[in-house]
Amino acid sequence: MPVSTLVADLLARADDLEGVTMSGGEPFQQIEGMLAFLDEIRTRTRLSVIILSGYALREIASMPGGRQALGYIDVLIAGRYVAQRRRPFGLRGSSNKQVHLLTDRYRIEDFDSTPPAEVLVTATGDIIVSGIVPPTVREMIDTTHAAQRTHPRP
């Protein structure tokens, strides 16, 4: 999807949004597109920017375009995911990841209390999941969707 299309969609919804969060794939492996997108977001909106990356802050700062990208970001959650250090809450994923507050828009408490996922069930029975979904929740959702396909609602 072209950056201009994504930005136009966000501009149409900006009054209903607090910010933009970018995560995997790895945002910094698509740095040209990411920079173009972040420049538009910062120039044309008041939306916050949160990025989740597998790279450490020092790695990002040393890559081409990295320092420029950091100038657009409010919060960077950085570091390799380590399954043995998985956290069942918050956005860090694993306890070795670091939360870098690059502006004063948020506080660290805003991220330590964030649930790992949100599950919404619509009036029509559709299930919408956002966030970092624990495997057991994903299994429950997959099972529910399979049951809905086998036994559709009247």
N, C-alpha and C positions, 0 to 999 in steps of 0.2 A: 504494500500500500504506500503510495507516495506520502511524504511528510505533509504536503499541503492538504491532502484529504484528511489526514488524521488531525491536523491543527484545526481545520474548518469544523470538523465534528466536535472537537473540544470547545471551540469558541461558541458553538451553538448551545453547549451545555454548561459553560463556565460558571454561570450563576448558581448552579446546583452542585458544583464540585468544590472540594477543598484543595485538591491537588492531584498530581500525577505520580504514580509509582511505576518504576521500571525494574524488571527483574528478568530472569532467565528466559531463554538463552542468556548468554553473557552480554550485557549492554555495551561493555567496552570493547567487544570484538566487532561491533558495528558502529565504531566511533564517529564516522563521517555523518551517517544518518542521525545518530543520537545528538550530535552537536547541532545539526540543522534543526532538529525538533526542539531541543532545549532553548536554542536562540529564539525561536518563534514563541515558545511558551513564555519565556522571560520578557520578551519585547511586547507581546500582545495580551498577556493575562496577568493576574495576580495569583495564579495557582502555585501551590508549593510543589517542590520536586524532591522525591525520595528515590534513591537508587540502591538496589541490592546487588552486590557484586561478589564474585569469588576471588577477586584480586584484593590485595592489601592496599591501604591508602598510599604507601610509598611506591608500590608498583604502578598504580594509576598515575601518580604525580610524575613518574619518569617516562611514561609512554607518550608518543606523539598525540597531541590534542588533550592529554590527560589533565593538565593544569587548567586549560580553558574549560573543560567539562566541569571540573570541581568548582569553578566560579559560578556555575548555574545551579548547583545542587544545594538544597537545604540540609538534607540528611543523607549520609552515605553509610550503609550497613555493609561492611567489607570483611573479606577473609574467606578462606576455603571452608566448605561445609565438611564437618567431621562427624560421621554417623554415631560414633561412640560418645560424642559430646552433645547429642541432640537435646534441644530444649523443648518441652511440651507446651510452651507459651511464648508470646512475643514474636517479633519478626526476625530475630537473629538466626533461627534455625539450629545453630549449634553454639555452645557457650564460648568457643574461641573467637567467634566473629565480633568485630568491634563496631559500635555505633559512634559515628563521627558527626557531631552537630556543627555544620559548616556555617550556619546562620543562627540567629536567635529566635527563629520562628517556632521551634519546638523545644521541649525539655526532655531529658533522658527518661523521665517517668512516663512520658507519652508512649514510649516504645516498650518499656518493660511490662506494661499492663495490657498490651494489645493481644487479643486472642489469636491463636494460630490460623483460625478459619472461621468463616461465617457461612451458615447453611440456611437458606431461605426456601420455604415451600410455598409456592404460589397457590392461588385459589383453584387453579386448574390441576394442581398436583405436580407441576413441574418443580424440579429441585435445582436451585442455583447455588453454587459453591464459589466462594472467593477466599483467597489467602493461601497459606501453606497447609494443605490438607493432610492430616495424619492418615496413614494407611488404613486403619480400621474404619474411619469415616468414609474413605473412598470405597472400601469394600461394601459398606452398608448402602451407599448411594448406588453403586453398580447393581447390587442385589435388588434394590427398590425399582430401579429403572427396568431391570429384566422382568420383574413381576408385573410392572405396568404394561409392558409390551405383551406379556402372556395373558393378562387379565385386564384389558383396557376398561376405563371408566365408562359408564353408560352415557 
